[in-house]
Amino acid sequence: MDTVEVAGLRIRYQRAGQGPPLVLLHGAYEDSRIWRRQLDALSDEFTVFAWDAPGCGGSDDPPPDFSGRGLGNALAGFLREAVPGKPHILGLSMGSGIALELYRTHPLVPASLLLVSAYAGWAGSLPPEEVERRYAQVLAELEQPPEQFIPVWLPTLFADHADPADVQETAAIMADFHPAGMRALLNANGHADYRDVLPTIEVPTLLLYGTHDVRSPLGVAREMNRRIPGSTLVMIPDVGHMAAVEAPGAFNWEVRNFLRRIAG
């Protein structure tokens, strides 16, 4: 693990390989370990960076009043400090929101966007009552031990037939969450709405979803595709929200194929 300091926050990250820079942004309750299969497989062609977002893994917790803009600026600062060249930005779930926050204020930074199991923010993709339900759920979970609430999450992250070893590995990573860090992240992006950002995106954009995703289902995927000009929507069959873990072969192939194609 390497470390950089951004606006007073220590950010830890993993780096592997050589080639065009590909930056991986994990989802809620996770850290860079969730990208083990991508750090291994894609580093033959890309320099792969996987950060621990502020408040996650080995990174410092941000202040309680952390904002979405602050999160986007933290990513921009991380990219300046740690990542040479113009990076491809791949965000999973919450990480896709951070990628869109980056694009909102720093649109010249990414070479491309790869948005996985993505929303236009909860508020930009889900009915208001579902946004409030999810917000309240996470807020309550932050007062609970992980063994109480993580089993509730897992069926919403994986298809029924997912490899139990993959599910348990993910559960172990989630169990290491920072309560204060997750509270700050929830404050920063729990009510985010990026619908205004989507039509402004001018870089090549891949939208990658599992067909069995119940957290960001097909309707969300199609609306993202409709709103982002020229975006490419790919559905990976028979997997859920955590496609990068559940079907790494198919996932990595789609990422590699997209990046090769836009490179010409």
C-alpha positions in Angstrom: 0.0 0.0 0.0 1.2 3.5 -0.9 0.0 6.8 0.8 -0.4 10.4 -0.4 -1.8 13.4 1.5 -4.6 15.4 0.0 -6.1 18.4 1.8 -4.9 17.1 5.1 -6.2 13.6 4.6 -4.0 10.6 4.3 -5.2 8.5 1.3 -3.9 4.9 0.9 -4.0 3.1 -2.3 -2.7 0.1 -4.2 -0.9 0.2 -7.6 0.0 -2.5 -10.0 1.3 -2.9 -13.5 2.4 -0.5 -16.3 0.5 1.2 -19.1 -2.3 3.7 -19.4 -3.6 4.7 -15.9 -6.9 3.0 -14.8 -8.2 4.2 -11.4 -10.7 2.0 -9.5 -13.2 3.5 -7.0 -14.9 1.1 -4.7 -18.5 1.2 -3.3 -19.9 1.7 0.2 -18.6 -0.3 3.1 -15.7 -1.4 0.9 -12.1 -0.5 0.3 -9.4 -1.2 -2.3 -9.3 -4.9 -1.5 -12.5 -5.4 -3.4 -10.5 -4.9 -6.6 -8.1 -7.8 -6.0 -9.2 -9.6 -9.2 -8.8 -6.4 -11.3 -5.4 -5.5 -9.8 -4.2 -9.0 -10.7 -5.7 -9.3 -14.2 -5.6 -5.9 -15.7 -2.1 -4.9 -14.6 -0.7 -6.6 -17.7 -2.0 -3.8 -19.9 -2.7 -0.9 -17.5 -1.3 0.8 -14.5 -4.1 0.0 -12.1 -4.7 2.3 -9.1 -7.2 1.4 -6.4 -7.8 3.9 -3.6 -9.3 3.6 -0.2 -11.8 6.5 -0.3 -11.6 9.0 2.5 -13.2 7.2 5.5 -12.5 3.7 4.2 -9.7 1.2 4.6 -6.4 2.7 5.5 -7.4 6.3 4.6 -8.2 9.0 7.1 -11.8 9.8 8.1 -13.0 13.1 6.6 -14.8 15.7 8.7 -18.4 15.1 9.6 -19.6 17.9 7.4 -17.8 16.5 4.3 -19.6 17.5 1.1 -20.0 15.9 -2.3 -17.8 18.7 -3.7 -15.2 17.9 -1.1 -15.3 14.2 -2.1 -14.8 15.1 -5.8 -12.0 17.5 -4.9 -10.3 14.7 -2.8 -10.3 12.4 -5.8 -8.9 15.2 -8.0 -6.2 15.8 -5.5 -5.4 12.1 -5.3 -5.1 11.9 -9.0 -2.7 14.9 -9.1 -0.5 13.4 -6.4 -0.5 9.7 -7.3 -1.6 9.1 -10.9 0.6 10.2 -13.8 -1.1 11.1 -17.1 -4.8 11.3 -18.0 -6.6 8.5 -16.2 -9.5 6.3 -17.0 -11.9 6.4 -14.0 -13.9 3.3 -13.1 -16.4 3.7 -10.3 -18.5 0.9 -8.7 -21.9 1.9 -7.1 -20.9 4.7 -4.7 -17.7 5.0 -6.6 -19.6 5.9 -9.7 -21.1 8.8 -7.9 -17.7 10.0 -6.9 -16.6 9.7 -10.5 -19.6 11.9 -11.5 -18.8 14.4 -8.8 -15.2 14.6 -10.2 -16.6 15.2 -13.7 -18.9 17.9 -12.4 -16.1 20.1 -11.3 -13.0 18.7 -13.1 -14.4 17.6 -16.5 -11.0 17.8 -18.2 -9.3 15.3 -15.8 -10.7 11.9 -16.9 -9.8 10.3 -20.3 -13.0 8.1 -20.0 -15.6 7.0 -17.4 -16.5 3.4 -16.7 -19.6 3.4 -14.4 -20.4 0.1 -12.9 -23.7 -0.7 -11.1 -24.1 3.0 -11.3 -26.7 5.6 -10.3 -27.1 9.3 -11.1 -26.8 9.5 -7.3 -29.6 7.8 -5.3 -31.7 10.9 -5.6 -31.1 11.0 -9.4 -32.1 7.5 -10.1 -34.5 6.3 -7.3 -37.9 7.3 -6.1 -37.7 9.7 -3.1 -39.2 7.2 -0.7 -36.5 4.6 -1.6 -33.8 7.3 -1.2 -35.0 8.0 2.3 -35.3 4.3 3.1 -31.7 3.6 2.1 -30.4 6.7 3.9 -32.2 5.7 7.1 -31.0 2.1 6.8 -27.3 3.1 6.5 -27.7 5.6 9.3 -29.1 2.9 11.6 -26.5 0.4 10.6 -23.7 2.7 11.7 -24.8 2.1 15.3 -24.8 -1.7 14.8 -22.1 -4.4 14.8 -21.3 -5.6 11.2 -22.4 -9.1 11.9 -25.9 -7.8 12.4 -26.4 -5.9 9.2 -24.0 -7.2 6.6 -26.0 -10.5 6.1 -28.9 -8.2 5.1 -26.8 -6.6 2.4 -25.3 -9.6 0.8 -28.4 -10.9 -1.0 -28.8 -7.5 -2.6 -25.2 -7.5 -3.8 -24.9 -11.0 -5.3 -27.0 -13.3 -7.4 -28.4 -16.4 -5.6 -25.9 -18.7 -7.3 -22.7 -16.6 -6.5 -19.7 -18.5 -5.2 -20.0 -18.5 -1.4 -16.2 -17.8 -1.1 -16.7 -14.6 -3.0 -19.6 -13.6 -0.9 -17.7 -14.3 2.3 -14.6 -12.4 1.1 -16.8 -9.4 0.4 -18.5 -9.6 3.8 -15.1 -9.7 5.6 -14.0 -6.5 3.7 -17.3 -4.8 4.6 -16.9 -5.7 8.2 -13.8 -3.4 8.4 -15.8 -0.3 7.7 -15.2 2.9 9.7 -18.4 4.1 11.4 -17.3 7.8 11.4 -16.0 7.6 7.8 -19.2 6.0 6.5 -21.3 8.6 8.3 -19.3 11.4 6.6 -19.6 9.7 3.2 -23.4 9.2 3.7 -23.6 12.9 4.5 -21.6 13.8 1.4 -23.5 11.7 -1.2 -26.5 10.0 0.3 -28.8 12.6 -1.3 -26.7 13.3 -4.4 -28.4 13.9 -7.8 -26.2 13.9 -10.9 -28.9 14.1 -13.5 -27.6 17.5 -14.5 -24.1 16.1 -15.0 -25.0 13.2 -17.3 -25.9 15.2 -20.5 -22.6 17.2 -20.2 -20.3 14.2 -20.3 -18.1 14.4 -23.4 -15.6 11.6 -22.7 -16.2 8.0 -23.8 -18.4 6.3 -21.2 -19.0 2.6 -20.5 -22.0 1.6 -18.3 -21.6 -1.9 -17.0 -24.3 -3.7 -15.0 -25.2 -7.3 -14.0 -28.6 -8.5 -15.3 -29.5 -9.6 -11.7 -28.7 -6.3 -10.0 -31.5 -5.4 -7.7 -29.8 -2.3 -6.2 -29.3 -0.5 -9.5 -31.7 -2.5 -11.8 -32.2 -2.4 -15.6 -34.4 0.7 -15.5 -31.7 2.7 -13.9 -29.1 1.4 -16.4 -31.2 2.3 -19.4 -31.9 5.8 -18.0 -28.2 6.4 -17.4 -27.5 5.2 -21.0 -30.3 7.5 -22.4 -29.0 10.6 -20.6 -25.2 10.2 -21.2 -24.5 11.1 -24.9 -22.8 8.3 -26.8 -22.5 6.0 -23.8 -22.2 2.3 -24.2 -24.4 0.0 -22.1 -23.2 -3.5 -21.4 -25.1 -6.1 -19.3 -23.2 -9.1 -17.9 -25.6 -12.0 -17.7 -26.6 -13.8 -14.5 -24.7 -11.6 -12.0 -25.7 -9.0 -9.4 -24.4 -5.6 -8.2 -20.9 -6.9 -7.5 -20.2 -8.0 -11.1 -16.4 -7.3 -10.7 -16.3 -9.9 -7.9 -18.9 -12.3 -9.1 -17.8 -12.6 -12.7 -14.3 -11.1 -12.9 -13.5 -12.8 -16.2 -16.4 -11.3 -18.1 -16.0 -8.0 -16.2 -12.3 -7.6 -17.0 -12.9 -8.5 -20.6 -15.5 -5.8 -21.0 -13.3 -3.2 -19.4 -10.3 -4.2 -21.5 -12.3 -4.3 -24.7 -13.8 -0.8 -24.1 -10.4 0.8 -23.3 -8.8 -0.8 -26.3 -11.6 0.3 -28.6 -11.4 4.0 -27.5 -7.6 4.0 -27.7 -8.1 3.3 -31.4 
